[in-house]
Amino acid sequence: MSRMGKHRRPGPPNQPSRAVPRIDPDDPLSAFTKRRRPVLDIYRRRRPLHGGPGHARPEEPRVLEEWDGFTYVPAGTAPDMATAQRWADERRPAGSP
């Protein structure tokens, strides 16, 4: 007989999850700020222009998207995966969320 255990995240039990930003109890706007952050703090992302997995067909064009504080918006295109990766890895511009 197998027993189902409690659902929990994988990894060491003594470390907080990195997937969900913490809320500061002393900041009255921290819950709002948390909702305004992009998923897993990814401010720039690149996706294949014609869909499919991001690692397949590295020679095909990519759509570049930036986080605007609410959703990802198109920022341009790149001719291939290497160019798109360099763009996504650039530092965020000053003053961005």
mmCIF file of the C-alpha atoms, coordinates in Angstrom:
data_MODEL
# 
_entry.id   MODEL 
# 
loop_
_atom_site.group_PDB 
_atom_site.id 
_atom_site.type_symbol 
_atom_site.label_atom_id 
_atom_site.label_alt_id 
_atom_site.label_comp_id 
_atom_site.label_asym_id 
_atom_site.label_entity_id 
_atom_site.label_seq_id 
_atom_site.pdbx_PDB_ins_code 
_atom_site.Cartn_x 
_atom_site.Cartn_y 
_atom_site.Cartn_z 
_atom_site.occupancy 
_atom_site.B_iso_or_equiv 
_atom_site.pdbx_formal_charge 
_atom_site.auth_seq_id 
_atom_site.auth_comp_id 
_atom_site.auth_asym_id 
_atom_site.auth_atom_id 
_atom_site.pdbx_PDB_model_num 
ATOM 1  C CA . MET A 1 1  ? 0.000  0.000  0.000   1.00 0.00 ? 1  MET A CA 1 
ATOM 2  C CA . SER A 1 2  ? 1.456  3.346  -1.002  1.00 0.00 ? 2  SER A CA 1 
ATOM 3  C CA . ARG A 1 3  ? 0.574  6.553  0.743   1.00 0.00 ? 3  ARG A CA 1 
ATOM 4  C CA . MET A 1 4  ? 0.422  9.908  -0.880  1.00 0.00 ? 4  MET A CA 1 
ATOM 5  C CA . GLY A 1 5  ? 2.534  12.508 0.890   1.00 0.00 ? 5  GLY A CA 1 
ATOM 6  C CA . LYS A 1 6  ? 1.942  16.203 1.108   1.00 0.00 ? 6  LYS A CA 1 
ATOM 7  C CA . HIS A 1 7  ? 2.620  18.138 -2.059  1.00 0.00 ? 7  HIS A CA 1 
ATOM 8  C CA . ARG A 1 8  ? 5.718  20.241 -1.724  1.00 0.00 ? 8  ARG A CA 1 
ATOM 9  C CA . ARG A 1 9  ? 8.285  21.800 -3.943  1.00 0.00 ? 9  ARG A CA 1 
ATOM 10 C CA . PRO A 1 10 ? 11.410 19.825 -4.745  1.00 0.00 ? 10 PRO A CA 1 
ATOM 11 C CA . GLY A 1 11 ? 14.686 20.892 -3.204  1.00 0.00 ? 11 GLY A CA 1 
ATOM 12 C CA . PRO A 1 12 ? 16.101 21.453 0.240   1.00 0.00 ? 12 PRO A CA 1 
ATOM 13 C CA . PRO A 1 13 ? 13.454 22.180 2.869   1.00 0.00 ? 13 PRO A CA 1 
ATOM 14 C CA . ASN A 1 14 ? 15.559 24.907 4.500   1.00 0.00 ? 14 ASN A CA 1 
ATOM 15 C CA . GLN A 1 15 ? 15.545 27.211 1.445   1.00 0.00 ? 15 GLN A CA 1 
ATOM 16 C CA . PRO A 1 16 ? 12.670 29.412 0.302   1.00 0.00 ? 16 PRO A CA 1 
ATOM 17 C CA . SER A 1 17 ? 11.326 28.956 -3.196  1.00 0.00 ? 17 SER A CA 1 
ATOM 18 C CA . ARG A 1 18 ? 12.978 31.185 -5.783  1.00 0.00 ? 18 ARG A CA 1 
ATOM 19 C CA . ALA A 1 19 ? 9.988  30.974 -8.103  1.00 0.00 ? 19 ALA A CA 1 
ATOM 20 C CA . VAL A 1 20 ? 7.757  33.242 -6.001  1.00 0.00 ? 20 VAL A CA 1 
ATOM 21 C CA . PRO A 1 21 ? 9.088  36.593 -4.803  1.00 0.00 ? 21 PRO A CA 1 
ATOM 22 C CA . ARG A 1 22 ? 8.667  37.271 -1.114  1.00 0.00 ? 22 ARG A CA 1 
ATOM 23 C CA . ILE A 1 23 ? 6.257  39.902 0.179   1.00 0.00 ? 23 ILE A CA 1 
ATOM 24 C CA . ASP A 1 24 ? 7.673  42.425 2.632   1.00 0.00 ? 24 ASP A CA 1 
ATOM 25 C CA . PRO A 1 25 ? 5.209  42.715 5.561   1.00 0.00 ? 25 PRO A CA 1 
ATOM 26 C CA . ASP A 1 26 ? 6.408  46.276 6.325   1.00 0.00 ? 26 ASP A CA 1 
ATOM 27 C CA . ASP A 1 27 ? 5.743  47.586 2.811   1.00 0.00 ? 27 ASP A CA 1 
ATOM 28 C CA . PRO A 1 28 ? 2.037  48.309 2.192   1.00 0.00 ? 28 PRO A CA 1 
ATOM 29 C CA . LEU A 1 29 ? 2.537  48.116 -1.597  1.00 0.00 ? 29 LEU A CA 1 
ATOM 30 C CA . SER A 1 30 ? 4.575  44.905 -1.691  1.00 0.00 ? 30 SER A CA 1 
ATOM 31 C CA . ALA A 1 31 ? 1.664  42.731 -2.855  1.00 0.00 ? 31 ALA A CA 1 
ATOM 32 C CA . PHE A 1 32 ? 1.059  45.157 -5.734  1.00 0.00 ? 32 PHE A CA 1 
ATOM 33 C CA . THR A 1 33 ? 4.770  45.241 -6.574  1.00 0.00 ? 33 THR A CA 1 
ATOM 34 C CA . LYS A 1 34 ? 4.886  41.453 -6.580  1.00 0.00 ? 34 LYS A CA 1 
ATOM 35 C CA . ARG A 1 35 ? 2.101  41.300 -9.173  1.00 0.00 ? 35 ARG A CA 1 
ATOM 36 C CA . ARG A 1 36 ? 3.939  43.807 -11.379 1.00 0.00 ? 36 ARG A CA 1 
ATOM 37 C CA . ARG A 1 37 ? 7.073  41.647 -11.631 1.00 0.00 ? 37 ARG A CA 1 
ATOM 38 C CA . PRO A 1 38 ? 7.490  39.379 -14.655 1.00 0.00 ? 38 PRO A CA 1 
ATOM 39 C CA . VAL A 1 39 ? 7.313  35.641 -14.286 1.00 0.00 ? 39 VAL A CA 1 
ATOM 40 C CA . LEU A 1 40 ? 10.562 34.426 -12.665 1.00 0.00 ? 40 LEU A CA 1 
ATOM 41 C CA . ASP A 1 41 ? 12.045 37.925 -13.136 1.00 0.00 ? 41 ASP A CA 1 
ATOM 42 C CA . ILE A 1 42 ? 12.528 37.471 -16.883 1.00 0.00 ? 42 ILE A CA 1 
ATOM 43 C CA . TYR A 1 43 ? 12.325 41.007 -18.282 1.00 0.00 ? 43 TYR A CA 1 
ATOM 44 C CA . ARG A 1 44 ? 13.278 40.104 -21.848 1.00 0.00 ? 44 ARG A CA 1 
ATOM 45 C CA . ARG A 1 45 ? 12.417 36.931 -23.707 1.00 0.00 ? 45 ARG A CA 1 
ATOM 46 C CA . ARG A 1 46 ? 12.719 35.548 -27.210 1.00 0.00 ? 46 ARG A CA 1 
ATOM 47 C CA . ARG A 1 47 ? 10.367 33.126 -28.909 1.00 0.00 ? 47 ARG A CA 1 
ATOM 48 C CA . PRO A 1 48 ? 10.367 31.373 -32.294 1.00 0.00 ? 48 PRO A CA 1 
ATOM 49 C CA . LEU A 1 49 ? 8.532  33.438 -34.890 1.00 0.00 ? 49 LEU A CA 1 
ATOM 50 C CA . HIS A 1 50 ? 6.540  30.462 -36.187 1.00 0.00 ? 50 HIS A CA 1 
ATOM 51 C CA . GLY A 1 51 ? 5.979  28.729 -32.826 1.00 0.00 ? 51 GLY A CA 1 
ATOM 52 C CA . GLY A 1 52 ? 7.404  25.495 -31.546 1.00 0.00 ? 52 GLY A CA 1 
ATOM 53 C CA . PRO A 1 53 ? 10.125 24.829 -28.964 1.00 0.00 ? 53 PRO A CA 1 
ATOM 54 C CA . GLY A 1 54 ? 12.621 27.623 -28.402 1.00 0.00 ? 54 GLY A CA 1 
ATOM 55 C CA . HIS A 1 55 ? 15.691 25.420 -28.748 1.00 0.00 ? 55 HIS A CA 1 
ATOM 56 C CA . ALA A 1 56 ? 14.747 23.884 -32.112 1.00 0.00 ? 56 ALA A CA 1 
ATOM 57 C CA . ARG A 1 57 ? 15.761 25.316 -35.491 1.00 0.00 ? 57 ARG A CA 1 
ATOM 58 C CA . PRO A 1 58 ? 18.329 27.891 -34.233 1.00 0.00 ? 58 PRO A CA 1 
ATOM 59 C CA . GLU A 1 59 ? 18.681 29.435 -37.710 1.00 0.00 ? 59 GLU A CA 1 
ATOM 60 C CA . GLU A 1 60 ? 15.049 30.626 -37.840 1.00 0.00 ? 60 GLU A CA 1 
ATOM 61 C CA . PRO A 1 61 ? 13.931 34.149 -36.793 1.00 0.00 ? 61 PRO A CA 1 
ATOM 62 C CA . ARG A 1 62 ? 12.807 34.977 -33.263 1.00 0.00 ? 62 ARG A CA 1 
ATOM 63 C CA . VAL A 1 63 ? 10.297 37.440 -31.800 1.00 0.00 ? 63 VAL A CA 1 
ATOM 64 C CA . LEU A 1 64 ? 11.763 39.672 -29.078 1.00 0.00 ? 64 LEU A CA 1 
ATOM 65 C CA . GLU A 1 65 ? 9.488  40.644 -26.170 1.00 0.00 ? 65 GLU A CA 1 
ATOM 66 C CA . GLU A 1 66 ? 9.976  42.948 -23.173 1.00 0.00 ? 66 GLU A CA 1 
ATOM 67 C CA . TRP A 1 67 ? 8.070  43.182 -19.898 1.00 0.00 ? 67 TRP A CA 1 
ATOM 68 C CA . ASP A 1 68 ? 6.251  46.534 -19.604 1.00 0.00 ? 68 ASP A CA 1 
ATOM 69 C CA . GLY A 1 69 ? 5.098  46.153 -16.002 1.00 0.00 ? 69 GLY A CA 1 
ATOM 70 C CA . PHE A 1 70 ? 1.898  44.369 -16.935 1.00 0.00 ? 70 PHE A CA 1 
ATOM 71 C CA . THR A 1 71 ? 2.545  41.991 -19.836 1.00 0.00 ? 71 THR A CA 1 
ATOM 72 C CA . TYR A 1 72 ? 5.118  41.105 -22.479 1.00 0.00 ? 72 TYR A CA 1 
ATOM 73 C CA . VAL A 1 73 ? 5.029  43.421 -25.508 1.00 0.00 ? 73 VAL A CA 1 
ATOM 74 C CA . PRO A 1 74 ? 6.761  42.903 -28.866 1.00 0.00 ? 74 PRO A CA 1 
ATOM 75 C CA . ALA A 1 75 ? 10.101 44.699 -29.091 1.00 0.00 ? 75 ALA A CA 1 
ATOM 76 C CA . GLY A 1 76 ? 11.324 43.510 -32.479 1.00 0.00 ? 76 GLY A CA 1 
ATOM 77 C CA . THR A 1 77 ? 12.692 40.481 -34.278 1.00 0.00 ? 77 THR A CA 1 
ATOM 78 C CA . ALA A 1 78 ? 16.058 38.758 -34.551 1.00 0.00 ? 78 ALA A CA 1 
ATOM 79 C CA . PRO A 1 79 ? 17.319 36.797 -37.546 1.00 0.00 ? 79 PRO A CA 1 
ATOM 80 C CA . ASP A 1 80 ? 18.441 33.779 -35.495 1.00 0.00 ? 80 ASP A CA 1 
ATOM 81 C CA . MET A 1 81 ? 18.579 32.305 -31.995 1.00 0.00 ? 81 MET A CA 1 
ATOM 82 C CA . ALA A 1 82 ? 22.135 33.507 -31.213 1.00 0.00 ? 82 ALA A CA 1 
ATOM 83 C CA . THR A 1 83 ? 21.262 37.144 -31.917 1.00 0.00 ? 83 THR A CA 1 
ATOM 84 C CA . ALA A 1 84 ? 18.042 36.851 -29.912 1.00 0.00 ? 84 ALA A CA 1 
ATOM 85 C CA . GLN A 1 85 ? 19.905 35.306 -26.965 1.00 0.00 ? 85 GLN A CA 1 
ATOM 86 C CA . ARG A 1 86 ? 22.440 38.161 -26.906 1.00 0.00 ? 86 ARG A CA 1 
ATOM 87 C CA . TRP A 1 87 ? 19.566 40.675 -26.904 1.00 0.00 ? 87 TRP A CA 1 
ATOM 88 C CA . ALA A 1 88 ? 17.745 38.858 -24.087 1.00 0.00 ? 88 ALA A CA 1 
ATOM 89 C CA . ASP A 1 89 ? 20.915 38.715 -21.976 1.00 0.00 ? 89 ASP A CA 1 
ATOM 90 C CA . GLU A 1 90 ? 21.612 42.458 -22.193 1.00 0.00 ? 90 GLU A CA 1 
ATOM 91 C CA . ARG A 1 91 ? 21.104 44.408 -19.015 1.00 0.00 ? 91 ARG A CA 1 
ATOM 92 C CA . ARG A 1 92 ? 17.739 46.035 -18.486 1.00 0.00 ? 92 ARG A CA 1 
ATOM 93 C CA . PRO A 1 93 ? 17.578 49.702 -19.397 1.00 0.00 ? 93 PRO A CA 1 
ATOM 94 C CA . ALA A 1 94 ? 17.762 52.150 -16.490 1.00 0.00 ? 94 ALA A CA 1 
ATOM 95 C CA . GLY A 1 95 ? 14.362 53.053 -15.083 1.00 0.00 ? 95 GLY A CA 1 
ATOM 96 C CA . SER A 1 96 ? 12.649 49.839 -16.183 1.00 0.00 ? 96 SER A CA 1 
ATOM 97 C CA . PRO A 1 97 ? 10.573 47.900 -13.610 1.00 0.00 ? 97 PRO A CA 1 
# 
